[in-house]
Amino acid sequence: MIHGFLENLAVWHLGLAPVLRDEFRITTYDLRGHGRSDLTPNGYTPAGLAADLEALMDALNVGRATLVGRSFGADVALRFCARCPDRVAQLVAIEPALVGGLAHRGDEAWGGWSYWGGQLERVGVTLPPEKRTDLQFLLEQTVRTPAFDGPFGLGPRHRDQLLRLIGDTALLTECGEVLDMTRDLVRGIRTPTLLVYGARSPFLASFDFLRASLPRCRTLIVPDAGHLKPWERTRMLGDEIRRFLREGERASAPAIADRSTAGAMPVELPGR
């Protein structure tokens, strides 16, 4: 299970992982620079993070798995499907931000800016007009604001580490390289995919792109939901994920990106 932008593996254990663990073997892990993984200067492109996932699966002797990714984690999962198609049985992509959000950093017309700014203003943050489409400024304000949950599902935990990740690494430059996921590349992803979005998600442009491009795609739109978080609608999502996995063709016993990592030893991944 692959968490989203500036989150960590703990978000899965707030809802969705407990719903699924009785039936599936689960692994959650921290992306590079997030949670307890090392903070490196670079290596944050979706392609680079997909390479990290490949190294992790090698280290854990996981040959093939089902991937569940949320937001930027779903982007990484899509890139992994393109990179290592034989190692993915099925994909559950929850709110991929592809061609939305980070990729729209220079597009003032993207509706996510007003969605995000409105949430900040509701908790008392003043946004200068020139900062309303400034990705780094908005992320820093989100991280610094207690009890605020921005469109990427961020929270205030590990605030100092997140600020270093935003300000001292190539994350913001490299993560925007989701744009190299062209329609032709996405059309080449043959992995059976469950594509999940909230009806009020700011990333519905990504939904339209992926629905039209993925050749083996089932879609689920969750009514009255924004950018779905791992602890929202977990019973309903768990039921839909179980149904999708049961109906899919499985070459081996089901594994949702692997198994619980509580108490596991850290895995050293190659630096970039």
N, C-alpha and C positions, 0 to 999 in steps of 0.2 A: 504494500500500500504506500503510495507516494503522496506526501503532503504538499500543500500549496506554498506560494511565495511568502517568505519570512515567517512561516509556521515551523512546527517540528512534529515528530512522530506522535507526541502526546495527543494531538487533536483527534486522531482516530480512536483513541481509547476513551474519549468522552461520549461516544455513542455508537458509531457504526461497527467498530471492531468487536465489542461485546455482543452485538446482535448476530454477527457472523461466525464467531469463533467456535461455537458448538458444532458446526458442520464443516468448517474449512480450517485448514492449517494456515495461520496468519503470520506474516512478517511485516512489521513497520520499521522504517529507518529514517534517519535524519539526512536530508540532502547536504551536499557540500556547503560548509559555512553556516549551517543551521543547527539548532539544538546543540548536541554534544559532538558533532562532526567538526573537523578542523576548519578554521577560517583561513582560506588561501587567497592570494592576490587575484587569481583568475580561475577559469575552469567552470564558469557558470552558464555557458550556452546550453540550450536544450540538448544539442549533440554531445557536449562534454559531460553533462549530467547523465545522459543515457549510457555513455561509456562507463561512468562510475557504477551505474546499476548493473551493467554487464560484469564488471569486476566483482561486485558484491555477490551476484549470483554464482559466479565461479568460485569465490571464496567459501560460500555456503553449500557448494555442491548441489545447487538447484539448476537442473537442466532446462526445465520448462515450467512456466507458471501462468496463472491469470493475474493480470495487473489491474489494480484499482488506483486511479489517480484523480486528484482534485485540482482544478484551476491550473496553475503553472505545473503542478505535478502531473496533470493529465497531458500537458504539452510534452513533458519529458517522456511519458509513457508512449505517446504517439510517435515520438522520435525513435524510441527504443523499438517499437514495432517495425518501423522502416529499416532500422539498423540490423535487428536480429529477429526476423520474422519467424524463424523456426523455434524460437524460445518462448513464444507467447501463445498460450492456448486461446484466451479470450481477453478482451479489454473492457473495463468499465471506466468510461471517461466522464467525470462529473465536472461540468463547467469549464472545459478547456478555454483558456484566454487567448488562444491562437487568433491572430488578426484583430484582436481587441485589446483594450487595456494597455499593456506595456508597448505593444506594437503601434498603438495610436497616440503615443506620447506627443507627437507633433501635430496631431489633428484636433484642433479646437472644437470641431463639430461633434466629436465623439460624446455620446450621451453619458458615458461613465464619469466624465469630469463633474458634471452637475450633480449626479447621483452621489458621488464621493464628497464633493464640497458641501452638499446639503446636509449630509450626516455630520460632518465636522462642525458646521455652523449650528446644528441643533444641540450640540454639547458645549457651545460657547466659544468655539475657535473662530477668530476673525481671519478671513482670507483676503489679502490684497488682490485686486483684480489681476495683476500681472502674475500672480502665483497660482491661479486657479487651474492651470494646465501644466504646472511644474511638478513633474513626477517625484523628484527627490524631496522637495518641500512638503508635498502632501504625505509621502511615506513617513517622513520625520515627524510631522504633526500627528499622524495616526499612532506611531509608536509611542510618542511622548504623552498622549492623552489617556489618562486612566479610564478603564472600563469602556473604551471606544472600540467598536468593531467595524473596520472599514470594508470596502467592497472586496478586498482580497481575504477577508476573514482574520485580519491581524488583531492581536491583543497586546497588552502592555508587558507581558512576561518577558524576561531576558532583554530588557530595554537597551542596556548598554551594548550588549553583543549585537543586537539588531542595528543599532545606530552605526556601529563599526562596519557591519556588513554593507550597509547602504553607502557610507561615506568613504570607506578605506579600501574597497575592493572594486573589481570591474563588473560587479553584479549588474548594475543598472544598464551598463553598456551591452553586456553580453547576453543578458536574458532576453533582450529585444530581438535576438536573432531567430525568433520563431518565424519571422517573415520568410526564411528560406524553406519553410514547409509549403512548397508550391502545390497547386492543384494536381499536377502530374505526380508529384511525390506522394501526396495523400491518396490519390487513386490507386497507387501501387500497394497500399496497406491492405492486405487481404484478411487481417485478423477480424473475426467476428466481434463487433463492438456494440455496447450499449451506451448511447450518448444521452446524458442527463443534464437538463438545464431548468432553472427556475423561470416561471413565466415573466417575471419582472427583472430578469438578469440583465446587467449592462453589457453582457457578452453575447447577445443574441446574433450579432453579425458573425461571430465564430460558429454558432450553431448552424446558421444558414449555409456557411461555407463548407462545414464538415458534413452536414447532412447531404449536400449535393455532391460531395466528392468521395466519401468513403463508400466503397462498393458493397460492404457487408455490414450495414449499420441499422440498428434498431434505435428508435428515439423515445425519450420520455420527457415530457414537459410537466413540471410540478406546479400546480396552480397556486397562485398567491404567494410565490416565493421569489426572492431576489437571487443574489449570488450564493447558491447553496453552500452551507458549511457542514463539516463532518458530523456535527452534533444535531443537525436539523432533520426532521422527518425520517429519523433513522429506522423506525419500524417499517414504514412504507418502503423506503429505499432498500432495506434488508430483504424484504419480501420480493421486490422486483429483481434484485441482484441474484437471489437464490433461484428464482424462476428462470432468469436468463442463463445462468450457469448450468442448471439442470437440463435445459433444452439444447444446449450447445453440444457439439461433438468434442469429447475429451479423449485425448490419447493416453492420459495417465490420471491418477487420483488428483482431485482438485486441490489447487494451492492458490491462495490469494496473495500474490507477491510475498508469500513465503511463510514465515512462522513468527510467533511472538518473540521479540528481542529482549524482553525484560531479563536483565542480568547477563546479557550476552557480552562476550568480549568484543572490543572495538575491532573493526576491520580496516587495515591500511590500504588505501587506494592510491593509484599513481597520481602524482602531482602534475599540473599543467601550467 
